[in-house]
């Protein structure tokens, strides 16, 4: 074997190792970004029972709306992958919007300090979810692009790196009306 051939083989091996390590780093960043979304979604889910209990004390006869929120929360907790989770979270956002719209009809509820605090905390959590979702999607974009571009795609396919789904809201959630208090 000639030294040039060995040099070319060495360069290809080093390139392969560097490319593989880059893909691993990107995949780990996606997993970390998803974990950050999950933390914020869990925070949101933990707030919902308190919110439902507070609203129930004022509007107990509006059972369907309250049950819709509880069921949407359960579905969101059970969803596993990002695309299913995004869909379930969109439905939960819609159900929460209906719950807040319902509160418009109950001035005593809107004046409740507990309801106001929960509403503010939920709004803060929604902002954090939006930021975490953006970070996840940006990271997924970098990873997916790397997996699809030549020559990195050769290493990606060889070692089983697969594109990751984006955390997207569905059309119904994007079209949901804003509720102001």
N, C-alpha and C positions, 0 to 999 in steps of 0.2 A: 504494500500500500504506500502510495506516495504521500508526502507531507501535505500537499495541497488537498488531497482527498480527506485526510484526517482532519485538517483544519475546517473544511466544509462540514464534515460530520459533526465536529465539535461546535461549530457555530449554530447548526440546526438544532442540536441537543440543548444548547444554552437558550436559544430562542424559544424552543418548546417548553422548557422549564419556566422561563420568565412569563410566557404567555399563560401557562397553566396556573402559575401563582397569581397572576393578575385576575384571571377568571375566578379563582377561589376567593380572593379578596373582595371582588365585586359581589359574589354570591353571599358572602358573609355580611357585607354591608346591607344587602337586601333583607337578609334574615333579621339583622339588627333593626332596620327601619320598620319591618313588620312588627317586631316586638314592641317598638315605641307606639305604633298605632294600636296594638293590642292593649297596652297599658292605658291609653286614653279611652279606648272603647270600654274597658272594664270599669274605669272611673265613671263613665257615662252610665253604664248599666247599674252601678252601685247607687247612683243618685236617683234613678227612676223609681224604685220602690218607695223612697221617701216622698218623692213628688206625687206619686199616685195616692199614697196615704193622706197627704195633705189635701189634695184635691177631693178625695173621697169624703173627707170630713165635711166639705162644703156642698158637694154636688153628688151625693150618694146615689141619686136616682139616675145618673148618667152612666149606667153600668157598661153599656156597649163601648163607649169611648175608652173607659178605663181598662176594660178587658182587652181591647185592641192594642193598647200600649203594652200591657203585660205580655200578650201573645207575641207581639213584634219583638220585644226584648228577648223572650225565650228563643225565638227563631234566630236572632242575631247571635246569641250565645252559642247556639248549636252549630252555626255555620263554621266551616273549617278553612277552606282556601280563600284567597283574597277576592276572587270574583263572586263567589257565593256570599261571602261576608259583606262585600260592598252592596250587593243587592238587598240583603237582609237589613243592613244599616240604613239604606235608603228608605225601606218600608218603615223602619223604626222612626226615622226623622219625620216622615209623613204623619205617623200616628201621634208623635209628640206635637206636631203642628196643630193637629185637630184638638189635642188636649189643651194647648194654650189658647186656641180659638174659643174653646168652650169656656175658659176662664173669663173671657170678655163679658159673658152674661152674668157673672157673679162678682159684683164690686167688693164684697167682703173678702172673697178669696184673693183678688188682686191686691187688696190692702194688707193682707196677711204678711207679716215679716218673714215667717218661715217660707211661704211660697215665693216671696221676692228673693230671698237668699238662695233658695234652690234654683230658681230661674236664672239668677245671675251666675251661679256656679256652673249650671248646665251650659249657659252661653259661653263661659270661659273654656269649658271642656270642648265645646264644639269648635272653638277657635284652635285649640291645641290639636284636635283631630285633623283639622284642615291642614295645619302645618306638617303634622306627621305624615299625612297622606301625600302631600306634595314632595316631601323628602323621599318617601318610599317610591313614588312614581318616577322621580328623577333618577334614583339609583337603579330602578328596574330598566329605565331607558338606557342608561350607560351599559348595564349588563347585557341586555337584549341586543343592543347594537354591537357590542364586542362579540357576542356569540354568533352574529350573523355576518360579520364582515370577514372577508378573505384577507389574510390567511389564518386569522384567529379562529374562524369557523372550523378549520380542520382540527385544531386541538379541542375545541368545544364538542364537536361531534364524536371525536375519538374517545373522550373521557365522559361523555354523557351529560354535558351541561345543556340544560333545556331552558328556553325562554320562560320568563315569569310573567304572570298576568298583572295588569295594572289595577289599581284600586280605583274603580270608576263608579260614579253614581249612575243610576238608570235615568231614563228620560223623564219618568214620572216625578222623580225627586227633584230634578233640575227645574221642572215646571211648577213645583209647588209654590203657592203664594206665600209672601212674607206676612207674618202676623206681628202687629205692633201693639204695645201696651201703653 
